[in-house]
Amino acid sequence: MSRRRHFSASPYEQQFGYCRALRTGDRILVAGTAPIGPKGATAAPGDPFGQAWRCLQIIEEAVEALGGRMEHVVRTRIYLTRREDWSVVARAHGQIFGAIQPVTTLVVVGGLLDPDWLVEIEAEAVVMPDDEAGA
């Protein structure tokens, strides 16, 4: 089975030896996605909605680069560092996934790699052959 990879602006991909997203067969797996801007710095410092939105933008870019669309996303996992941010992050997630309704897990964690990150999001998509992007 062939595998295709997509990389983002994250400086950690090279350092850790991973890719942002991997397509294997009909599955697209998107790694934990932090709010990293195009130049590698934290996007929207202190703003949980802005950070969640940036994470979702990166996920969308990765899914589309590998032939999928956001409506193919079947699972997301959200990691928050502050419990009180859940509703704001849920609003950002809902703006993208409200009609799609993937299964979702939200976990409050003690911290993320960069202390400026308030949220990190993972995603998984399934793209059936007759449902390829642009088809």
C-alpha positions in Angstrom: 0.0 0.0 0.0 1.4 3.4 -0.9 1.9 6.2 1.6 1.9 9.9 0.9 3.1 12.5 3.4 2.4 16.1 4.0 4.6 18.5 6.0 3.7 21.9 7.5 5.7 24.9 8.9 6.2 23.1 12.3 9.9 23.2 13.2 9.3 20.0 15.2 8.5 17.7 12.3 12.2 17.5 11.2 13.5 17.4 14.8 11.2 14.6 15.9 11.2 12.8 12.5 7.4 12.9 11.8 5.1 14.3 9.2 2.0 16.5 9.7 -0.2 14.1 7.9 0.0 10.6 6.3 -2.3 9.1 3.8 -2.3 5.3 3.6 -5.0 3.8 1.5 -8.3 5.6 2.2 -7.1 7.0 5.6 -5.6 10.3 6.3 -4.1 10.7 9.8 -3.2 14.2 11.0 -0.7 14.4 13.9 -1.3 16.5 16.9 -1.5 20.0 15.4 -0.4 23.0 17.5 -1.2 26.6 16.7 1.9 27.3 14.7 1.9 30.2 12.3 3.5 30.0 8.8 6.8 31.3 10.1 7.0 28.8 12.9 5.9 31.0 15.8 2.8 30.5 18.0 -0.3 31.9 16.4 -2.8 33.9 18.4 -0.9 33.9 21.8 -3.3 33.9 24.7 -6.4 33.4 22.4 -7.9 29.9 22.6 -10.3 30.5 19.8 -7.6 31.9 17.5 -5.3 29.0 18.4 -8.0 26.4 17.8 -8.9 28.1 14.5 -5.2 28.0 13.4 -5.0 24.3 14.3 -8.0 23.6 12.2 -6.6 25.6 9.3 -3.4 23.5 9.4 -5.5 20.3 9.5 -7.6 21.4 6.6 -4.5 22.2 4.5 -3.1 18.7 5.3 -6.3 16.8 4.6 -6.7 18.7 1.3 -3.1 18.2 0.3 -3.6 14.5 0.6 -6.8 14.4 -1.5 -9.5 14.8 1.2 -11.9 17.4 2.4 -13.0 18.3 5.9 -16.2 16.4 5.4 -14.1 13.3 5.3 -12.9 13.8 8.9 -14.3 11.1 11.1 -12.4 11.7 14.3 -10.8 14.7 16.2 -9.0 14.8 19.5 -8.7 18.1 21.3 -6.1 18.7 24.0 -6.6 21.8 26.2 -4.3 23.2 28.8 -7.1 25.3 30.5 -10.5 23.7 31.3 -12.2 27.1 31.1 -11.4 27.4 27.4 -13.5 24.4 26.4 -16.5 26.4 25.2 -14.5 28.8 23.1 -12.6 25.9 21.5 -15.8 24.0 21.0 -17.2 27.1 19.1 -14.2 27.0 16.7 -14.5 23.3 16.2 -18.3 23.6 15.7 -17.9 26.2 13.0 -15.9 23.7 10.9 -17.5 20.4 12.0 -21.1 21.4 13.1 -22.6 19.7 10.0 -20.0 17.0 9.7 -20.1 15.8 13.3 -17.1 13.5 13.6 -16.5 11.7 16.8 -14.5 13.9 19.1 -12.6 13.6 22.4 -11.6 16.6 24.5 -9.0 16.1 27.1 -7.6 18.7 29.6 -3.9 18.2 30.0 -1.2 19.6 32.3 0.6 21.3 29.5 1.8 21.1 25.9 5.3 21.2 24.4 5.3 25.0 24.1 3.8 26.7 27.2 2.2 29.3 24.9 0.0 26.6 23.2 -3.5 26.4 24.8 -4.8 23.8 22.4 -3.6 21.0 20.1 -5.9 19.0 17.8 -5.5 15.7 15.9 -7.7 14.5 13.1 -8.5 11.3 11.1 -10.2 11.2 7.8 -11.5 8.4 5.5 -11.7 9.1 1.8 -13.5 6.6 -0.3 -12.1 6.1 -3.9 -15.3 7.5 -5.5 -15.2 10.5 -3.2 -11.8 12.0 -4.0 -11.3 15.8 -3.8 -12.2 17.4 -7.0 -14.2 14.4 -8.2 
